Amino acid sequence: MSAIRPNATHHGDRKDHVDGLAVALLLGCCVVWGLGQVSTKLTLSEIPPLMQAAVRSLGAALLLVLWSRARGLNLWQADGTGRAGLLAGSLFALEFGCIFVGLQYTSASRMSVFIYFAPFVVALGMPLIARSERLDRWQALGLLLAFGGVVWAYFEGFVRPTAGPLQWLGDALGIAGAVLWGLTTLVLRGSRLGSALPEKALLYQLAVSAAALGLASLVAGEPWPARLTGASLWPLAFQTVVITFASYLVWFWLVRHYPATRISVFTLLTPVFGLLAGVLLLGEPLTLRLVVALAAVCAGIALVNRARLRR
């Protein structure tokens, strides 16, 4: 999920600590996001990757429009965010195109670890947007630690692949997806979208990606599903309604009402849940290299967030 800076709220609406409600909602979001790669992998049995990603974005976009209308939010007002919105949506489409296609070649558990390299792309790019966001020694250490773990796990695809001969390709697409996720976040933070309604910023990403991924599916000649059963429809519905729509709105609400630096620490639990979901639900192998990479990524995220919290 791409981080979006919320609009300013009244001080009385914000809390200076993370209470029990926030912890419960944060843990729920991390579990849901951790299940994302598993649900995508299950849906691939009947629906091609680009088509699946397009349907997911389209469905979530329609739900978001209905939600915004019910709340009286004006998402169509001209505010100069069009170019940034198109760029963010295009990056979002490329990100999920890489992830969904990559899951054809690598495991869900491996993908869950690789795509959470995205926070470090943001950490490297933020100094270009805000000078106060320069990397300190703790953030640099976290970045090096995570990068080393990811590289070590990636080369397992050449030494002893566990997900097939093209595991290296799926892993590479996962890393590419992480870079694109980070770039999307930088666009959102460094453009007018940073002060727009979070729902509007999300709608840009969903609507543009639905069109772009749908077109890519047609150009790639992806076949229409020969049959659709609950084995793919339920996971697709879970991705669309629970992950892409509901969990993102919960996250926006949390960022509006709680200290962003403190709740962001919880995101390091997502790759943990993703790894466990792949192993427990899909029976994917758990290798030493992957466990070390997971530990390195989580430790790196903790160091990066520790530095932000201190500032």
N, C-alpha and C positions, 0 to 999 in steps of 0.2 A: 504494500500500500504506500502511496506517495504521501509524504508529509505535507500538510497545508497549514500555513499560518492563519489562525482564526481572526475574526474581527474583534475589535476591542469590545469588552463587556463592562458593565458596571462593577465597581470594586466589590459591591455587596454580593455579587453573584459568584465571585471567585473565592476559593479556599486556599489557605497557605500550607495545607498538609494533605496527604493522601489518606482518606478514611476507608472504612470497611467496604462501603459501596463501591468506591473507586477500585479497590483491590479486586473485588469480585468481578466487576466489569472488565478490568484489564486482563485478568486471568482468562475470562471467557473469550475475549478478543484474541488472545494469544493461542488458545486452543483451536478456535475457529480458523485462524490464519494458518496454523500448523497443519490443519486438515486439508488445506487448499490444494496442495500438490497431489494428495491421495485421491481427492474427488476428481481432479482433472485426469489423472491416470486411469481411473475407473471409466470415465466417460469416453476416453479414447478407444475403448473396445468397440464402440458403435458410431461415434461422431468424430470426423477428422479434426485435427488440432486448430486450424485457422477458422473453420466454420464454428467450432465449439466456442472459441474465444469471441467471435463476432456475436453469436447468439447471447452469450453471457453479458457482454457490454450493452447490447441493445435492450435486453430485458431489464437490466439494472437501471439504464437510462430512463426507460418508461416509468419504472417505479419511482425514481427520483423526481421526475416531473410531476407525477400525481401527488407525491409527498409535499413538494414545494407549493403546489397549488392549494392543497389542504391547509397549509400553514400560512398562506398569503404572501409567500416570498416571490419577489419579482426577479426572475432569472434572465429576462429578456431586455432589460434596460441597457442602453448603449453606455459603456463606461471605459472604452478604450482597451479592453482586454482581449479583443478578437485575435490579434496576431499571436500573442502569448498563449492563448487558449488553443489555437490550431497547432502551435509547436508542441505544447504539453500533450495534447491529444495524439499527435503523431508519434512522439517518443513513447507514450503509453502503449500505443498499438504495437510498435516495434518490440517493446519490452515483453508484452504477453505473447506476441508471435514467437519470439525466441524461447520463452519458457514452455509454451504449449508444444511447439515442435520438438524442443529438446527432450521433453518427457517421453517421446517415442523411443529415445535411445539410451536414456539413463534412468535411474531409479528416482522415486519421489523423495526418498530420504536424502539422497545426494543433492538433488535440486534444492531442497529446503535449506541446506547448509550453504550452497554456493550463492543463492540469490540474496542472502543476508550479508553479502559483502557490500551492498549498496550504501549503508551508512558511512563507509569509509570513502566512497566516491564523493559523498556530500561533504565530509570533513576536509577533503583535499580541495574541493571547489569553492567552499564558502568564503575563504579569504579573498577570492576574486569579486565577491558580492559585498562583503562587509569586512573591513580591516580588523575589526574587533574579534573576528572569528579565526584568527591565525592559529595554526597548530602549535600547541605547547609540547613539551617533552613527553607528557603522559599520553597525549593523543597520538603523537608520532610513534611511541612504543606500541600502543594498541593497534595502530595501522600496520606496522611491521609484523606484529605477532599474528594478526588475522591473515595478512597476505601470505606469510610463510606457511600457515596451516592450510590455506586454500590451494596453494601451489603444490604442496606435498600430497594432498588428497587427489588433486587433478591428475598427477602423473601415475596414479594407480590405474588409470584407464589404459596406459601403455604397458604397464608391468604385469598386472593381474586384474583384468576387468571382471566385474561381477554382474554387470547388467548387459553384456553383449559386446561384440567387437567394435561397435561404434559408440561405446560409452564415452570416449574422449570427446566426441562431437556433441553429445547431449550435455556433458559437463561444460564445454566451451560455450554453448548457447546459454546455459544457466549463468555463467559469469558475464556474458554479454547482456543478459537481462538485468543483472545487478547494476552494471554500468549505466544502462538506459534508465533504470529506476532512479539512480542517483541523479542523473542529468535532468529527469523530470522534476525531481524535488528542487533542484537548483533553479529551474525555470519558474517554478511556482513561488519560490522565495525571493527571486531577484526581479520579478516583473510586477505589473499591476495586479496580477492574480493574487499576490500576497495580501492585498487589502480588500479583495472581493469576497462575496459570500462563499464559504467553503462548498456549499451545495452547487454553486455556479462553476467553481473550479473543477469539481468532480464531474459535473455534467459535460463540460468541455472534453474531458478525458474519455468519458464513456461514449459520447455521441461520435466523436471523431474516430475513436478506435473501432466502434461498431461498423462505420462505413469503410474504413481502411482495411480492416481485417476481412470484411465480407468481400470486398473487391479482390483482395489478395487470394482468398479462397477460390474465387471464380477463375482468376488468372492461373493459379496453380493447378486447376482442373481437379480439385478435390471431389470425390464422388459423393452423391447424396447417400445418406444412410440407407442400407438395404432394409433394415428394421430398427425399430426403437422400442426398447423395453425398459423396465424399471431399473435395470442395471446401469443404464446411462442417464435416464431422465431424472432420477432422484439425485444423483450427484451433481448434475447440471443445475437443477433447481436449487440445491444447497449452495453452489457457487454463486448463482445469480441473486437469490433473495437474502441469504444469510451472510455470505462473505462480502460480495461487492456492493450490496445496498445497506443492509442493516448494521453490519459491524463497522463500516466506515462512518455511518452517522453516529454510532455510539462513540467512536474514537473522536470525532469532531466535538461532541458534547463534553467529553472528558478534557480535551485540550482547552475548551472554553472556560471550564470551571475549576481546573486543578493546575498546579505548576507543571508546565510542559517538560522541564528538565527532569523532574522526578518521575513522571509517569512514563517517559520515554525509556527509562532503564528497564521497564518490564518487557520491552520488545525483544530483549536478548533471550527470553523464554520461548519465543516463537520457533526458532530453528530446533530447539530441544524437542518441542512437541511435534514438529514436523518429522524429525528423525524417528521418534518413537512411533508415530502414526504409520510411517512407511514400514517399519520393522514389524509392528504388532498386527496391523490390518492387512498388509500386502505380503507379509513374509519375506521382506527384502533382507539381504545379508547385512550384518553389522560388522564392518571391518575396523581394524585398529587405526588405519589412516583417516577414516571418516570420523571416528570418535575424537581423534587428536585435532582434526580440523574444526569440528564443532566446538571443542573446548577453546581453541585459539580464537575463533570468531566471537564467541560469547565473552571471553576475557577482553578481547579488543573493544567490543561494544561497551563493556563496563568501564574500561579506561577512558574511552572517548566521552562518555556521559559523565563520568566522575569529574573530568576536567571542566565540562560545561557547568556542572552543578556548583563547583567551587567558585566559578566566575559569577 
